[in-house]
């Protein structure tokens, strides 16, 4: 094999007295895709940041083309051809796509900006990614998947030798993922060394030549990807058996909790009717653009809605999330980072935000808040220092905190949108247990997910939406990927929403 273009040897990293990386070795070779996987909190992000010059190593060596050096900054790394695409978007939201791609690298003709050249290059980069967004579009108006494509276009603009990709497919559809993986292969074929992280082990098996697995800040396995199947990868990541990913469906639905008739959100959905009982998990599936999220945001008072809603037999009108909470309905957003949590605040402030009335007697009862946090940490297995801002926690621990925050308000009906987006398989297993336990405790649960296996594995019944309309309801043996796809694409026979006895 060729000499590594970038290698870490015996690298450790400490934050104060706490060592979070322990003697990490990893080598990236030209023309190969190297996957780095592990649970949230395993040390992947810290490793990548050291490789890209965002953080210094506390011990060990970094070598580029066999020469030991110190990467003092991101700029130094980029000058050597090392570029990183972050899991969190690094875009100027109020600038255009074109301005973002060329920010700090503007093309000039004399003293003036060469706008024609920048526009042509932007279009060329977006066309390579099969992204039809206009270069003039303001980034804040883009979907998450289009923002990811803009991030990738920014990286492609540079002369890169090493491309570090942190969860690049987390917000992409299957079609967009296929396009991205095609670009990764093209870069590999051009001799670029690619470091690719993903919690989707099927993608890792598909795209990676080499594989490194981390657990608790250390490398536990490294070698050719072909030597590991997905099940073995998962077990190495979590250090335990994960074959029983989904808990058993052993509950019996109770009283009627929610009845929705002829419901819709103008511009997104219409004519949707369904029921939900206590102790039941109702899955919601559909392709991007089916109106899944918007419909249930309307139900939770986040969007203007039309139609009839009954909670425990009583007609209700919900125009605001606080009204939903008063009726015992809570919505757990798919976007934990911008809509679910205050990333610059601590765990305690985030935890009690929806249930402040429980902790105020004129002033905030700090002692009660601290006790609630200790309970939440134990119940939801939230890991990480209470002293740091929530934005510093791993994605899985942020998601657990969002669960704890929502449940502190003690809702009886819980709508959970994309419960495991961007988290590892071990934390997914925990999330599935949490959700099933919520149902077993007598709550009525709605789970919206883009992952069909997740919906099938968790839900007692499944609603399938297409273009804002309910195309069918599946339960029991009917709930297969083929049946969901057919209904989601409009080629399956529509079935009426069924009453659960």
Helices and strands as residue ranges (DSSP letters): E 4-15, E 18-29, E 33-38, H 44-51, E 59-64, E 67-69, H 74-79, E 82-85, H 97-101, E 108-109, E 112-113, H 115-128, G 139-141, H 144-157, E 162-166, H 174-189, E 193-197, H 201-207, E 210-215, E 218-224, G 225-227, H 230-238, E 256-264, E 272-277, E 281-285, H 292-299, E 306-311, E 314-316, H 321-326, E 329-332, I 336-340, H 347-351, G 353-358, H 366-380, G 390-392, H 395-408, E 413-417, H 425-440, E 444-448, H 452-458, E 461-466, E 469-475, G 476-478, H 481-488
